[in-house]
Amino acid sequence: MGFLDALKGLFVGTGRVSGGYYIYVRCNRCGEALRTRINLQNDLSESDAGGYILNKTLVGSGRCFERIEVHLEFNPARQLVHREISGGEFITAQEFDQYWAQNGNPAPRVTR
């Protein structure tokens, strides 16, 4: 069964995901705080400038449907070097937690 287990391992993930990067934003329209996780190994696209880029659109959980456009640039070592946002503003993890604590609701699950 060792061979079949090894073959199965090629097609079934282990559940462990490393190389994640979180961003936290606040919607300009309704003020909702959002969090999303970026997989630095799979979500980035190669840039013509030699690094990586990511364009991501975020939408809140139903209060409003404002689109928040996020543009991130990473160097070849996958470290963030530039970020832009429209429709919202970047916030810290502490501001995100504070927002959800004040609303009496648990923070929503991480979106991908």
N, C-alpha and C positions, 0 to 999 in steps of 0.2 A: 504493500500500500504506500510505501514511501514515494515511489514515482508518481502515483496518482495524486497524492497529497501535494507534492511539489507542483504538479500541473495545475491543480485546483488553485494553488496560491498565486498563480499568474493571472487568474481571472477574478478572484475574490479579494477585495481589499482587507487590510488588517484592522481598519477602523481608526488607526492612528494617523493624524494629520499634523505635520509640523510645518514650519515656515509661514505661519499666519501673521497677518497684520490687520489691526482693527482701525477703522476710522469712525469718528463720532461727528454728527452734524445736527444742526437745528434748522427746521423749516422756517423760512422768512415769512410765510403766510400765516401759519397757525401756531408756530412755536414748538411743535412736537420735536423731541430729541430722538434721533435714530442712530443705530449702530449697525455696521456691517463688517464682515470678515473678508479679507482678501487672501487668497492662497498665493503666496509669492512664487510658487513653483509652476502653477497652472494658469492663473488668471491674467498674467502679464503678457503683453505683445512686444516683440522686438521693435525698437525705434530705429529710424534711419540714422540717428545721431549716435548710436552705439550703446544705448541703454535700453530701458524698457518703459512702456507707457500703459496706462489703464484708464479707460473711460467707463464710468459707471453711473447709471441712473437709479436714484432711490425715490421711493414713494412711501408715504407714511401708512399707518395702520387703519386708515379710514376716516380720520377727522377732516382731512382735505386730500385732494389728489394732486397737489402741486408736485411737479417733477423737480428733483434736486440733481443737477448734473455735476459730477465730480471728475476732474482730470488730474491724474497723478503721474509723475515722472520719476523713474528710478535709475540709478547708475548701474553699470554692469555687475556690481556686487549686490544688486537688489536693495539698495538703501534709498529711501525717499530723498529726493533732491529738490522737488518743486511740486506745488499743489495749487489747484484753482477750483473754485466752486461757483455755481450760479443757482439761484433759487434757495439758498441757505447759507449757513456759516459753519465753519469748523468749530467744534467745542472739545473740551477735555473729557476724559472718562469720568472724572469727578462731577462735572456739570451734567453729564448724562445720568449718572446715578442719582444725583440730587433732584433732577427733573422728575424721574419716576418715583422717588420717595415722596415728593411733595404731592403727587397726584394720587397717592394711596394705591397704586397699582404696581404689580411686579414688572420689571423691565421685560419687554418682549424678547422672544428668542432671536438669536443672531440670524440675519438674512444673508443669503449668498447671491 
